[in-house]
């Protein structure tokens, strides 16, 4: 097989086959043998049903919410940026990481939260390991969540600003979602009806939105600059975190899932029709470092650049935040947790394919800052742009130097759709649709993440002021929502993607390692030591590889550039997580020492772990 002339269709079929086999065998193994899911266990959604945060939700709707919340910028932007190294490293990491790392992480963290009454990862750490480790974990998670939401918001802003059609469609999803939420809430058995009506309204809005933008007054109404969108996103995050979860957040995520999965399926169908060749080589000369998109080498940076498409700590925040409070039965953890992660892995593969179907010169012209492009060409004249000027003219946007991954993905998707029979001459439509599609992906993680951040802050403040632990105390809900939203909103208003995204990658993967390692402690305590390796191995691997990448990022990139604040934040994140890991490993040692010995009926010495 010629790896440098790979047909994109081969990667599509291979990934579908691998993910299907993984769900049928490895996912089922994790559910039955490792976690031993049991529908006799009463879930928090049933035990603490309050009609606001704790509410039993149809598993299809919950899948839509969970997938929409976890599938943010990571599976779209990360693989596109990693294409700098060639398509092969990213493909391998997505397939292996998703099956053995990300899917396992999401399942076991969701399981742990269900067994701990829907509580957060920090509270789980406090109960399983100790209050000191739990307190440090709480600070680390809150700190990392703020950085994560800031990074996601900035990626969303880069796709939405000065794009009236995309912004109109995204805003339209909010009243449509409220309509769906009211219908599903007050009309029994109306999930299907709400889905159909919501889908129709969304399609009509997407089509009509483009025509409406031809009207100058409406065009100007939705033509927002970066600062305006920065403020608007924070306001939306606040309201999404305080309104009843069934009214806006869940139905909007469910509605967005139609757009997300539908677009990815459309892209897959487009690849079937076009069967394009992967233009990016399997490995580029930048695998040793020095690339214009990512400064470090492929090892270890591939593991932090591609996060959500393979394994992501942000998923732990959702899996211990909103999702466990809506899960009807334990056995749904396989479908919701492992299943949603595999779908996200497929999204990441499709994003990687879309970017790699561009000629390398065009890819690097988009993702290299304009100020650095002349120097880049002088060093790499073979990577001169070929079709980019043609694309710019057809789309009506200057595409040079639009870094961050979102634009190169949109151009790649539009390029594939444009070659589908009867779809030529509409490349501008496809490009704007792709930008809107990316923004919807990101925004659904921001609303769920902000709500979970409010949960975290209420828990932490509740240890000092008990009133904050009362989820029905409105002043506490509003105050915590306002404080948390302002924290990440300020970073969004004053920062930029290039300054925050690398830090997001490091902190996000450290949080993934934390989720796996903390939940491994729970499995050991539950007398499942021999199965704990299935979570311990990926957890320890991600911890080691991320510390390595973090060290290189600080020493080779942040400090030489004088970015002392970013270096300090990265070091703080690593130190906090190092303390958590040390406390957790100490707890493992203590648990494994709690053994009793006896002689069985065959006269053999047997050791058994005592359950706490």
N, C-alpha and C positions, 0 to 999 in steps of 0.2 A: 504493500500500500504506500502510495506517495503522500507523505504527510504534508508536504508543501503545496499540494494541489487537491486538497480535500474538498469533496462536495458537501455543502451545508446539510443536505438531506441525510447524509450518513450520520452526522452528529445528532440530528433531531430524532431519528429512529433509535439510535443507540441509547440516548438519554431516556426516552420513553420506556424502552425495554428494561433498562437498569432500574429505574424508579418503580416500575410495576412489580418487578421481582422483589425489590427491597421491601415494598409495602406488604406483599403477600407472605414473605417468609421472615425477614428480619424484624419488621414492625410487629408482626403477630407474635414472634418469639419474645420480643421485649414486653409485650402486653401480657402474655400468658405466663412466662417463666420468670422474668426479672421483676416486673411490677405486680403481677398477679391481680389484675384489675377485677374488681368485684362489684357487681351491681347492687349487692345487698348493703353496701356502704351508702349512707345518706350523704348526699353532696351538700355543700354550703348553700347552693341555690335553693334547695328544698328546705334545709334546716333553718336558714335565716331569711327566708323570703320576705322582702319588704316592698316589692314593687318599684324600687328605685335603683339600687345597686345589685342586690341579690334577687335574681329573677330567673327561673327555669326557662330556657330558651330552646326552641326547635333546633335540632343539631345542624340542619342545613344553614339556618340563619346564623347560628353560632360559628360554623365553619367560615361563613362569609365575613363575619366580624373579625374573627381571629386572623384569617388570612390577610384581610385588608389592613389590619393593625400591624402585623409583623412585616408585611411586604412593603417596605418603604423605599428609600433611595438605594439601599444596599444592593438588592438584586439587579438593579438597573445601572446605576453609576459605577459600582465597584468592578463588575466584569468588563465594562467599557474601558475604564482606566487601566485595568490589568492587561488589556490587549496590547499594551506597549511591549510586553514580554513575548508576544506571540500567542496564538490561540490555545496551544497545548497545555501550558501550566494552569491556566484558568479553568479549562475544561476538566482536567484531572482533579483539581481541588474541589470544584463544585460537585462533581459526581461522588467522589470519595467522602468529602467532608459532609455533604448533605445526608448521605445514607448512614454513616457511622458516627457522625458528630452532631450535626444540627437536628436531625430528626430525633435522635436519642435525647439530646438536651431538652428539646421542647416537651417531649413526653414525660420525662422524669421530673422536670420542674413543675409541670402542670399537675402531675400526680402528687408531688409533695405538698403543693398548695391546697389541693382538695383534702388531703388527709390532715392538713393543719388549718382547716376551717376557712380556706380562701385567703389566708394571710400572706404577707409579702415575703420576699426572699430574706430580708433582714430578720424578720420575726422567726422564720424557719431556722435561720442560723443561730439565733439566740436560744431557741429551744433544743436544737440538736447538738450544738457545740458549746455554747455558753453565752452569758449576757455581754461580756467584753467583746468577744468576736462578733456577736450580733450587732452591737453598737457601732463597731468599726465598719461592718458590712453595710449597715444602714447609711452611714455617712458616705461611704464609697459609692453605693448604688445611687443615692440622691445626686451626688456630684457628677457621676457618669451620665445619669439621665438628663441632667441639665445640658451637658455638653452634647449628648446625642440629639436632643430636640433642637438645639441651636444649629447643629450641623444639618439636620434634616430640613429645618425651616429655610436655611440659606440655599440649599439645593432646590427647594421648591420655589423660592423667590426668583432664582436665576432662570427658571423655566417659565414663570408667570408674568414677570414685569414686562410692560409694554407689549402684551399679547392679549388684546381685548377679547377675542373669540374664546381663547382658552380660559381666561378669567371668568367670563360670562357663564360658561358651561360648569365650571367648578362651583361658582356661587349658586347656580340653579340646582345643584344636587342637594342643597340644604333644605329648601322648602319641599322638594320632592320627598326627601327622607322623612321630614316631619309628617307629611301626609301618609307615607307608608307606616310610620310608627303608630300613628293614631288608628289607622285601619287595622293593623295587626293586634293592637292593644284592646280595642273595643269591639271587634267583630271576630268571633270565634272561627277558627279554621280558615283564616283569610290570608295565610302566608303566600299561597299560590297567586291569589288575586292581587295582593299587594306587589308581588314580584312582577307580574305581567304589566300592571299599570305603571309601576315605577320604571320598568325597562322601556316601555313605550314612550313615556314622558322624557326619559333621558335621551332616547334616539331622536325624538322630535326636537328637543332642545339643542342637541349637537348640530343637527342639520339647519335648523332655523337660526342658530346663533351666528353662523357665517353670513347669512343674508342680512341679519340685523346689524352686523358690524359695518355694512355698507352705508348705513344711515349715520351721518357725521355726529349728531347729538348723542346717539347711543354708543358709537365708537369712542367718543371722548369720555363718556361716563365710565367706561370700563378700561380705559387706557391709564393704568396706575403705574407710578414709578416705584422704585425699590423701597423707599422709606414708607410710602403709603401702604404697600403690601406688608411690610414688616410689622407695622402697627396693627393692620387688619388681621393678620395671622394670630397675633397674640390675643386679640379680642375674641376671635373664634375659639382659640384654645381654652380661654377662661369659661366661656358659656358651655362648651362641650363638656367641661369637667364638672359643672354644677347642675346642669339640667338632668332630669331623669334619664337613665341610660337607654331606655326603650324609645325615648322621644326623638333624639337626634343622632347620637353616636352609633348605636347598633344598626338602625335601618340605613343610615348613610354609608356605613362600611359595607353592609350587605349589598346596597345598590352599586357602590363603587366596584365591588367584586365582579359584577356582570361586565363592567367596562374593562376591568383589568384582565380577567380570564378570557373574555371575548376577544380583546385585542391580541393577546398572545396566541390564541387559536387562529385568528386571522393571519397573523404573521407566519404561523406554522403552515397554514394552507398556501400562503404566498410562496413559501420556500418550496412546497411540493410542486407548484406550478412553474416556478422560475428555476428551481434547483441550482442556485448560484454557487460559484466556486469561492471557497475561503481565500481571499486575496492576501491576508496577513500570513506570513510564514509561521510554521509551528513554533519556532524559536527565533527571536530577533537578537541583534547584537547588544541589546540593552539588558539582557538577563544578568549581566555582571554589574549593573548599575550605570548611573550617568544619563538616564533617559530624561526627556523633556517633561514627561507627565509625572513619573515617580522617580525620585532621585536614587533610591536604594536598589539593591540587587533583588532578583526574583525570590531568592531564599534569604531572609524570611518574609519579605514584604508581601508576597502573594497572599499570605495567610491573614494579613490585616487589611489589605486593599479590598479583597473579596470577603465581605463579612456575611451579610444577611443571606446571600445566595448559597452559603455553605454551612455556616454556624454563626450565631449572633447572640450576644448577651442581651440586646434589646428585647429579644423574644422572652427572656426570663421575666422581664418587667411586665409584659402582657400576660404571660402564663401564670404569674402570681398576682395579677391585678384584676382586670375585668373578666377574663375568660373563666377562671375557676368559680366565679360568683354567678355564672350563668349555665354551668354544665349540669345537665339533667341526671346522667348516670356516669359511673366511672369508666365503663367500657367505651364511651364516646371519646376518651382520651386518645385512642389509636387513630380514629378518623380525624379529629380536630387537631391534635398535636402533631403526630407523625405525618398525616396526610397533607396538612397545610404546608408543612416544611418541604415536602417533596414537590408540591406544586410550585413553591417559591424557587426551588432549585431548577425546575424547568424554565421558569421565567428568566433566571440568571443565564442559563444556557442560550436562550433565545436572544437576550440582550448582547451576549458575547458574539453570537453569530452575526447579528445585525451590524455590529461595529466592524467585525472582521471581513465583511463582504466589501467594505470600502477599500480602495487601493491604499497601501501604506502611506504614500505621500499625502493623500487627502486626509487620512486619519490624523497624521502628525501636524498638518497645517491647521486643522481645527483645534487640536489640543495643545499647541504650543503658543504661549503668549506672543502677541504681535511684536513686542519689544525684543524678544529673544529669537524670533524666527530667522532673521538674516544670519545670525551667528550659527543657528542650528543647520541651516542649509549649507553654510560654508564648511561645516564639519561632515555633513551627510548629504552631498549633492544628489545622490541616487534616490533620496526621499523627497524630491520636489513634487508639489501638488500637480495632479493631472486633470481631474474632472471638477475640482472644487469651484472654479470660476463659473463653469456651466451650471452646477447645482445652485450657486448663489443667484444667478440670473433667473433661473426657473422658480426658485422659492421666493425671491424678492428680499432676501436678507444677506448681508455680508457675513459669511460663515468663518472667515479667517480669525483665528485667535479666540474663539468662543470656548474656553476651557471649562473643565468640570465634568465632562462626560455626557451631560444631558443632550447637548446639540449634536454631537457625533452619533449618539444613539438614534436621535430623531431623523438625522440625515440617512443613516443606514436603513432604518425602517421604511422611510419614504422611498428610498432607492429600490428596495425590494418590491414594495407595493406598486411602484410605478411601472414595473416590468410585467405585472400580472395582466393577462389579456383583458382588453377593454378598459384598462385603468391608466393608460398613458395620458399625458398632458394634465394630470391633476396632482403633480408632485407637491405643489404648495399646500394643497388641502391636506395631504397625508402628513406633511411636515408639521403643520399646526395642530393636527389631530394628535400626533405623537407627543408633542410638547405638552398638550393638555393631559394626555394619558399619563405621562410621567408625573405631572403635578398632582393628579388625583392619587396616584400611588403613594406619594410622600405625605400628603395632607391627612390621609386616614391613619397614619402612624402618629402624627402630631396630636390629634384629638385624643386618641386612646392613651398615648404616653403622658399627656398633661393630666388626664384623670387619674392615672396610676400614680403620678407624682404627688397629686393631692392626697391620695391614700397614704403614701409613704410619709409625707409631712405630718398628717394627722396622727399617725402612729407614733412618730418620734416626739412631737409636741405633747401627745397624750401621756407620755411617761413622766412629764413634768407638770402638765396641767390636764388632769383627767377628763375635763369637759370636752377636749378635742377628740377623745376616743369615741364619743357619741356621734355616730354617723348621721343622726337626725338633727344635730345641733347646727342650725343654718349659719350662724355667725362663724363657727369654726370652719365649716365647709367653704364659705365665701372667702374668709381670710387666708386659709391655706392655698386655695386656688389662686388668689391674687398674688400672694408672695411667690409661689412657684412659677406662675406664668411670667411675672416680672423678671425673675432670675434668668430664664432662657431668652425671654423677649429682649432684654437689654443687650445680651450678646449678639442677638440677631440684628438689632438696630445699629450696632457699632462695629460689627465684624464682617468677615467675608469668607467664602467657601474655602479658599486656599489656605487660610490661617487656621481654620477649625477642623476641616475634614480629616487630616492625618491624625490629629489628637483623638477625634471620634473613633477612628479605626482601632487605635491602641486600647482605649478605654472600653470600647464595645467588646473586643475579644477577651480582655481580662475579665469582664463581667460574665461572659459565656463560660470561661474556665471556672469562675466562682460558682455559678449555678450547678455545674456538673460535680464539682468537688464537694460542695455543701450537701447536695442530694445523695452523693455516694455515702456520706456519713449516715444518712437516714437508712439506706439499704443495709449497711453493716449493722446498725442498731436493730434492724428488723430481722436479723439472723439470715441475711442473704449475701453473706460475704463472698461466696464463690461467684455470684453474679455481679458483684460490685465492680469487677474489672471492666465491664461493658460501659460503665460511666466514668470510672477512675482513669482509664487509659486515655480517652480523648480529653478529659479534663486536665490531666497533668501535661499532656502534649501541648494543648493550647496555652497553658500557663507559661511553659518554657519558651515556646516559639514567640509569644507576644512580648515577654520580657526581653528577648533577644532583639526583636524589631524595635521595641521602645528604646533600648540602649542605643542602637544605631541611629534612630531618628533624632534623639537628643544630641548625641556626640557629633554626628556627621552633618546634620542639617540644621537643627534649631540653634545650637550654640555658635557655629561658624557664621550664621546669618544674623546673630545678635538678637534672636527671638527669645529673650530671657523669660518672658511671661509664659509662653507656650512650653518652654523647657521645664519651668517650675510646675506647671499644671500636669505635664506628663509624668514628672518624677513623683508628684503627690499621688496621682492615680496608682502608679506602680507600688509605692510604699504602702498605701492603704491596703491594696490587694495582697501584698506580700505578708502583711500582718494577719490577714484573714486566712491565707493559705497555711501559715505556720501554726496558727491555732487549730485549724482543721486537721492537719497532719498529726498533731499531738493528740487530738481526740481519736483519730484512727488507731493510733498506737494503744491508747487506753482501752478502746473497745476490743481490740484483738487480744489484749492481755486478760480480758474477763472470760476465762475459759474454765470449765470443769472437766475433770478426767474421770472415767469409770471403765470398768471391764465389762464388755458386752457378753452375750450368751455364748459366743465362740471363743471367749478367753482373750480377745484382742483389746488393746488399749484404744479408747475412743475419746476424742476431745470434742466438746460442743460449746458453741458461743452462747453465753447467757444473754437473753434479751433484757434490755433495761426496762 
